[in-house]
Amino acid sequence: MDESPPEGEHTPELFRNVDGETLRRQVLEIISDVLADSDPQKAWAREQLLDLLATHMDDPEQALLHHLISTRNVPDSSHEDSPENSSEPAPAAMGKRMLLTAFQPIRQLPGGEVIGVEALARFVSHEGTSADVWFRGAAAMGLGPDLEIAALHLALAAAGEIPSHLFASFNLSPAACADPRVQALMLGGSVDPDRMVIEIMGDIADRELAALAAVLSPLRQHGVRLAVDGSGPAATSAKQILHLLPDIIKVDRDFLAGAVASGDRPAASPFVFALAEQTGATLSAEGIESREELAAVVELGIARGQGYLLGRPSVDPRDWAAWTGDTYRVEDHG
């Protein structure tokens, strides 16, 4: 059962992590976008938001929050043209209006300097539903690329605010990579292509491998780099890595757990190091949450890392700017 807290008592964790000025600017942009939509089928949504703004005249954040909660929980019989009864599900229909971009720092190891960031989608949601749930829901409806591209559009705009010497990594599925909008966005914006990394998200089917390499080729020729998963449930196979020749191979928390437990290279992924050496790819570890994991990563010679220990995701541009010159040296936290 979904129970909304009494008015004024609920502030989502996402909202609490953003300073007032940043949050107010982003919320007003989302509200403006909703009200500017001229689609007749969304008239009920615009009227609802206007009513909530009148009720919460001094608190547009609460007005937007209640609007999004109501939009996601409209009963099937309430509106003939509500998102639940249209051909466009709520995750895709509201994607551009519910999304914020968080960046998580990626550090050079063992020195600890921030050298890049990974863009992570965050949804303004009462339930705190993870982004993965939204993306899976959109994909199940055949609208996964639409939501991914909405997230990419916002992430590229936000990337214009990170320090210019940092690269930015963007998660895209093979299906989204094949969409021509991706190339137009990545080559037509203000962020230099050589500062961008596409991280392939999800499984790659062997039958799609040649087509994926072909659509990525123009981007890579302009300097965009490619990252793939080398461990975990969505690990790219050795055959696929040799075909795609990625610039970065990432290892996940399961890999780190094996490294900590064994004190050596995890037996489950022995090919990762050989493939990195063969292709010239840089190894990067994600999900580093403990000093033991960080020490294991450094001991294995992995050159880059990210995780809560090294920096939590943030939607605040002031945090992004503060990462310049910020270091986390292994020997200082041993």
ROTI-308602 format. One record per residue: x, y, z of N, C-alpha, C, O, CB in turn; residue in one letter. Coordinates in steps of 0.1 Angstrom, whole numbers, plus 5000, padded with zeros to 4 digits. Glycine has a CB too. Layout:
<pts>
XYZXYZXYZXYZXYZA...
</pts>
This chain:
<pts>
500949885000500050005000500950125000501850145008499050005012M500550224991501350344990500750454999499650494996501550384976D501450495009500850595018501750715017502950715019500750545032E501050825014501750955014501751015027500751015034501151055003S502951075032502951135045502151265045501851315035504451165049P501851315057501151435058501851555052503151545051500851475073P501151645047501751755040502851825048502751855059500751855036E504051845041505151915047506051825056507151865060504652025056G505651695058506451615066507451525058508351465064505551525075E507251525045508051435037508951515028508451595020507251335029H510251505030511251565021512051445015512851385023512051675027T511951415002512751304997514251315000514751425000512451284982P514951205001516351205003517051284992517951354995516951065005E516551264980517151344969517151494971518051564969516451304956L515951544976515751684978516651734989517251844989514351714981F516851645000517651695011519151705007519851785014517551595022R519551644997520951644993521251764983522351774978521351514987N520351844980520551954971520252084978519352094986519551944959V521152184976520952314982519752374976519252344965522152404981D519152474984517852534980517852594967516952584959517452634990G518952674963518952744951519052644939518252664929520152834950E519852544940519952444929518552374927518152354916521052344932T518052324938516752254938515652334932514852294923516352204952L515552464937514452554932514552574917513552574910514452684939R515852594912516052614898515552494890514852504880517452644895R515952374894515652254887514152224887513552184877516352134893Q513552244899512052224900511252314891510352274885511652234915V511652444891510952544883511152504868510152524860511452684886L512252454864512452414850511552294847510952294836513952374848E511352204856510452084854509052134853508252094844510651984865I508652224862507252274862506952344849505952334843507052364874I507952434845507752504832507552414821506752434812508952594830S508352304820508252204810506852134809506252124799509352094811D506352104821505052034822503952134817503152094809504751994836V504052254821502952354818503052394803502152444797503052474827L504252384797504452424783504052324773503952344761505952464781A503752204778503352094770501952114764501052134772503451954777D501752124751500452164745499652044741498552054735500652244733S500151924745499451794741498051794748497951804760500251674745D496951794740495651794746495351674756494651694765494551784735P496051564753495851444762496451474776496251394785496451324756Q497351574777497951594790497351714797497851774807499451624788K496151764792495551874798495251854813495351944821494251914790A494751734816494451704830495651714839495551764850493851564831W496851684834498051694842498451834844498851874855499251624835A498251924834498552064836497552124846498052204854498452134822R496252094845495352144854495652104869495552184878493852104850E496051974870496351924883497552004889497552044901496651774883Q498552024881499752094886499452234890499952284900500852084876L498652304882498252444885497452444898497752534906497352504873L496552354900495852344913496852324925496652394935494852234913D497852244923498752214934499652334936500052364948499652094931L500052404926500852524927500052634935500652714943501252584914L498752644932497952734940497852704954497752784963496452744934A497852574957497752524971499052544978499052574990497352374972T500152524971501452534977502252654971503252644964502352404975H501652774973502152894966503652924969504352964960501353014969M504052894981505452924985506352804985507452814990505452994999D505852694980506552574980506452494967505752384968506152484993D507052534956506852464944507452324944506952234937507552544933P508452294953508952164954507852064959507751954953510152164964E507052104969506052014974504952004963504351894962505452074987Q504652104956503652104945504052004935503251914931503452234939A505252004930505751914920505751774926505451674919507151954916L506251754938506251624944504951554944504751444940506851634958L503851634949502551574950502051544936501251454934501651674957H502351634926501951614912502551484907501751404901502351724903H503751454909504451334904503851214911503651104905505951344906L503651224924503051104932501651074926501350964923502951134947I500851174924499551154919499551104905498751014901498751284919S500451154896500551104883500950964882500350884873501651194875T501750914891502150774891501050684896501050564893503450754898R500150744904499150654911497750684906496750654914499250674925N497550734894496250764889495450634887495950544880496250844876V494250614893493550484891493150474876493050574869492250484900P493050344872492750324858491550394853491450424841492650174856D490550414861489250474856489150624858488150684855488150404863S490250684863490150824867490250914855489551014854491250864876S491150884845491250964833491450874821492250784821492551064835H490650904811490750824799492150854792492650764785489650854790E492650974795493951004788495051014798496051074795493751134781D494950944810496050944819497150864814496950784805495550894833S498350874820499550804815499350654816499750574807500750834823P498550604826498350464827497450404817497550284814497750424841E496650484810495750444800496150474786495450444776494350494803N497250544785497750584772498750484767499150394775498350724772S499150494755500150404749501550434754502450354752500150404734S501750544761503050594766503050574781502250654788503350734762E503750484787503750464801504450574809505150654803504550334805P504050584822504550694830506050714829506550824828504150674844A506950604830508350634830508850704818509650794819509050504831P508250674806508750744794508050874792508650974788508450654781A506750884795505951004793506451114802506451234798504450984796A506851084815507351184824508851194825509351274832506751154838M509551114817510951104819511651234819512451264828511551024808G511451324809512151444808511851544820512551634822511851514795K510651514826510251614837510551554851510351634860508751634835R510951434852511251374865512751344867513051314878510451244866M513551364857514951324858515851434863515651554859515451284845L516751404871517951484875519151404872519151284871517851534890L520251474871521551404868522451424880522651534885522251464856T522951304885523951304896525251264889525251184880523551214907A526351314894527651264890528451204902528351254913528551384884F529151084899529951024909531451034904531751004893529550874911Q532351074913533751094909534350964906534150864913534451164919P535250964896536150844893537550894895537951004891535950804878I538350814903539650854907540750774901540650654899539750854922R541850844899543050774895543650714907543750774918544150874888Q544150584905544750514917546150484914546550454903543950384920L547050484925546650504939546650644944546250674955547650424947P546950744935547050884939545750944945545751024954547550964928G544650904938543350944943542751074937541651114941543350964957G543451124927542951244920541651214912541551104906544051304911E540751304912539551284904539851314890540351424887538351374909V539551224881539951234867538651234858538751274846540851134862I537551194864536351194856535151164865535251154877536451084845G533951154858532751134866531851044858531951034845531951274868V530950974865529950894858528650954860528250984872529950744863E527850974849526551034850525550934854525450824848526151104837A524750954865523750864870522350934870522251044876524150814884L521350874865520050924865519450914879519550814885519150864854A518751024883518051024895516651074893516451174886518751114906R515650994898514251034895513651104907513851054919513450904891F512951204905512151274916510951184919509951184911511751424912V511051104930510051004932509750994947510650984955510450864926S508450984950508150974964508550844970509050834982506550984966H508550734962508850604968510350574968510750474974508150494959E511150664962512550634962512950524953513950464954513050604976G512050504943512350394933513650414926513950524921511150384923T514450314925515750324918515550354903514550314897516650204921S516650414897516550444883516450314875515850314865517850514879A517050204880517050074872515650034870515249984860517849974880D514750054880513350014879512650084868511950034860512650034893V512950214868512250304857512750254844511950244834512550454860W514050234842514550204829514150064825513850044813516150204829F514049974834513549834830512049844826511649774817513649744842R511249924833509849944830509650004816508849954808509150024840G510450104813510450164800510850064789510250064778511250294799A511949994792512349894782511349784779511149744768513649824786A510649744790509549644788508449694779507749614773509049604801A508249824779507149884770507749924756506949974748506650004777M508949894754509549924741510050064740510250114729508549894730G510050134751510450274751511750304759512050414763509350364757L512550194761513750214768514650324762515150404769514450084768G514950314749515850414743515350564745516150654747516050394728P514050584745513450714747513850774760514250884761511950714745D513750684771514050734784515550744786516050844792513550634794L516350664780517750674780518250804774519150864778518450554774E517650834762518050954755517651084762518351184762517450954741I516451074769516051184778517151204789517451324792514651164784A517551094795518551104805519851154800520551234806518750974812A520251114788521551154781521451304779522451374781521751074768L520351354774520151494770520451584783521151674782518751524765H519851544794520051614806521451604812522051704817519051574817L522051484810523351464816524351544808525351594814523651314815A524251544795525151624787525051774790526051844790524851604772L523851824793523751964797524451984810525052084812522252004798A524251894820524851904833526351894831527051954839524351804842A526851814822528251794821529051924817530251934819528551684810A528252014811528852144808529252224821530052324820527852224800G528852174833529152244845530252174853530752234863527952254854E530752064848531851994856533152054851533252114840531851844854I534152054859535452104855535952054841535751934839536552084865P536552134833536752104819537851994817537951944806537152224812S538651964828539651864826539151724829539851624828540851894835H537851714834537351584837536551524826535851594818536451594850L536651394824535851324814534451284821534351284833536551194808F533451254813532151224817531751094810531751084798531151334815A531250994818530850864813529350854814528750894824531450754821S528750814803527250804801526850664798527450594789526750904790F525950614806525450474804524350464793523350534793524850414817N524650374783523650354772523550204769524550134769524050434760L522350164766522150024762522550014747522650114740520749984764S522849894742523049874727521949934719522149994708523249724724P520649914724519549964716519550114715519250174704518249924722A519950184726520050334726521150374717521050484710520150384740A522250304717523450344709523050344694523650424687524550254711C522150264690521750254676520850364672520550384660521050114674A520350444682519450554678520250664673521150714680518550594691D519850724662520650834656520650964665521551044663520150874642P519750974674519651084683520951094692521351204696518451084691R521450974695522650974704523851044697524451124704523050824707V524151004685525251074678525051224677525951304678525451004664Q523751264673523451404672523751474685524251584685522051424667A523251414696523451484709524951494713525451594718522651404720L525651384711527051374716528051454708529051504713527451234717M527651474695528551554687528151694684528851774679528751484673L526951724689526351854686526251944699525752054698525051844680G526851904710526751984722527952064725528852074717526451894734G528052104738529152194742530252114748531352174751528652294752S530051984751531151904757531951834746531451774737530551794766V533251854746534151794736534051644736534051584747535651834739D533951584724533751434724534951364731534651254736533751394709P536151414731537251344737537151344752537951294759538551404732D536151414758535851414772534751314775534351304787535551554777R534151244765533051164767533451014767534250974759531951184757M532750934775532850794775531450734774530550774782533650734788V531250634765529950564765530250434772531050354768529450534750I529450414783529550284790528350194786527150234788529550304806E528650084780527549994775526849934787527449874795528149884766I525549954787524749904798523849784794523149794784523750024803M523949674801523149554797523949464788525049484784521849604791G523249354785523849244777523949294762523149374757522949124777D524949234756525149254741524949124735525749024737526649314738I524049114726523848994718524848974707525149074701522348984712A525348854705526348834695525948884681526648934673526748694695D524648864679524148894666524049054664523949094652522748844664R524149124675524149274674525549334674525649454673523249324685E526549244676527849294678528449384667528949494669528849184681L528249334655528849404643528049544641528749644639528749324630A526749534643525949664642526349764652526449884650524449624642A526549714665526949804676528249874673528449994674526949724689L529249794668530549844665530449954654531150054654531549734661A529549924644529350014633528750154637529250254633528549954622A527750144646527150274650528050354660527950474661525850244657V528950284667529850354676531050404669531650504674530250254687L531350354657532550394650532650544647533750604650532650324637S531650614642531750764640532050834653532750934653530450814633P531350794664531650864677533050844681533650934686530650814687L533550724680534850694684535950764676536950804681535150544684R535650784663536550854654536651004659537651064656536050844640Q535551054665535651194670536251204684536351304690534151254670H536651084690537251094703536451034714537051024725537651224706G535250994712534450934723535050804726535250724717532950924719V535150774739535750644743534650544747533450584749536750664755R535050414748534050314750534450234763535650194764533950214738L533450204772533650124783532750004783531550024779533550204796A533149894788532349774789532549704802533549734809532549674777V531549624807531749554819532549424817532249344807530349514825D533549404825534349284824534049184834534649074834535849324825G533149204843532749114853531249144857530649244853533649114866S530649044864529249064869528248994859528648934849528949204870G526949014862525948944854525848994840525448914831524648964861P526249114837526149174824527549184817527749264809525449304824A528449094822529849104817529949084801529248994796530749004824A530749164795530949144781531949024779532949014786531549274774T531648944769532448824767533748854761533948964756531748724758S534748764762536048784757535948814742536648904736536948674759A535148734735534948754720534448894717534948954708533948654715K533448944725532949074722533949184726534049284718531649094731Q534749164736535749264739536749274728537249384725536449234753I537149164723538149164712537549224699538349284691538649024709L536249214698535649274686535449424688535749504679534249214683H535049474700534749614702536049694705536049814703533749624713L537049624711538249694715537949814723538349924719539049734702L537349794735537049914744538249984749539349924750536149864755P538050104753539150184759539250154774540250164781538950334757D538050114780537950094795537249954797536149934791537250214802I537749874806537049754811536749774826537649794833537849624808I535549764829535149784843534849654851534349554845533849874844K535249654863534949534872534149584883534249694888536349464877V533249484888532149524897532449474911533549424914530849474893D531449494920531649454934531849304936532649274945530349504942R531249224928531449084929532949044927533548964934530649004920D533549114917534949094914535749144926536749074930535349184902F535449254932536149314944536049214956537049194963535649454948L534849164958534649064969535548944967536148904977533149024970A535648894955536548784953538048824955538748744960536348734939G538348944951539748984953540048994968541148954973540049124947A539149054976539349064990539448934997540248905006538249154997V538548844993538448704999539748624996540248555005537248634995A540248634984541348544979542648614981543748544982541148504965S542648744982543948814983544748814970545848844970544848754994G544048784959544648774946543648794935542448834939545348624944D543948774923543048794912541848694913542148574914543748784898R540648744913539548654914539548544903539748574891538148724914P539348414907539448304898538348314887538448264876539348174905A537148384891536048384881536348474869535648454859534848434889A537248564870537448654859538948664855539448774854536948794862S539648554853541048564850541348624837542448684835541648424850P540348624827540648674814540648824814541148884804539648624804F540148894824539949044823541349104822541449204814539249084836V542249064830543549124830544349104817544949194811544449074842F544148984812544848944799544249024788544949074779544748794796A542849044788542249114777542549264778542749324768540649104779L542649314790543049454791544449484786544749584779543049504806A545349384788546749404783546749384768547449454761547649294790E545949294763545849264749545249374741545749404730545149134746Q544249444746543549544739544049684742543649784735542049534742T544849694753545349824757544249904765544450024767545649904745G543249834770542149894778542649924792543449854797540949814778A542050034798542350064812541349994820540149984817542250214814T541749934831540849864841540349964851541150054856541549744848L539049964854538450054863537549974872536649894867537650164855S537649994885536749924895535650014900535850134903537649874907A534449964901533350034906532749964918532949844920532250054895E532050044927531449984939532449964950532249884959530949854935G533550044951534450044962533850104974533650224974535850114958I533650024984532950084996533750065009533350115019531650014998E534849995009535649965021537149985018537549985006535349825026S537850015028539350025027539949905022540949905014539950075040R539449785026539949655022539749645007540649595000539249545029E538649685001538349674987539349764979539849724969536949704984E539449884985540349984978541849924978542549934968540350114985L542249874989543649814990543749704980544849684974543949775004A542749614979542849504969542849554955543649494947541649414971A542149654952542149714938543549764935544049744924541049824937V544149844944545449894941546449784940547349794932545849994953V546349684949547349574949547249504935548249454930547049474960E546049494929545949424916546349514905546449464893544449394914L546749644907547249724897546149794888546349844878548049654888G544849794894543749854886543950004888544150064899542349814892I543850074877544350214876543250324880543550434884544750254863A541950274880540950374883539850314892539650194892540250424870R539150394900538150344908537150444912537350564912538750284921G535950394916534850474921534050394931534150264931533950524909Q533250464939532450394949532150484960532750594961533050264954G531350454969530950534981532150574989532150694994529950474989Y533150494990534350524998535050644992535650724998535250404999L535050644978535850744971534950874967535550964961536450684959L533750864970532850984966531450934962531350854953533451064955G530450984969529050954966528551034954529051144952528250974978R527550984947526951064936526351194942525851194953525850984929P526451304934525851424939525251494927525651494916526951514945S524051564930523451644920523851794921523251884914521951634920V524751824930525051964934526352004926527351954928525251984949D526152104917527352154910528552204919529652204914526952264901P528252244931529252284940530152164944531352184945528752354953R529552054945530351934948531251894936532351864937529451814951D530651914924531451874912532651964911533751914908530551894899W532452094914533652184913534652154924535852174922533152334915A534152114936535052084947535951964945536951944951534252064960A535551874935536351754932537651794926538651714925535551664923W537751914920539051954914540051974926539852054935538852094907T541151904925542251914935541951824947542851814956542352054939G540751754947540451664958541151534956541051484945538951654960D541751474966542451344964542051254976541651304986543951364964T542151124973541951024983543150924982542950824974540550954982Y544150944989545350864988545150734996544750745008546650934992R545550624990545350494997546250495010545750445020545750374988V547450545009548350535021547850615032548250595044549750575017E547050715029546550805040545350745047544850795057546150935034D544750635041543550575047543750425049542850345049542350595038H545050385051545350245053545050195067545250075070546750215049G
</pts>
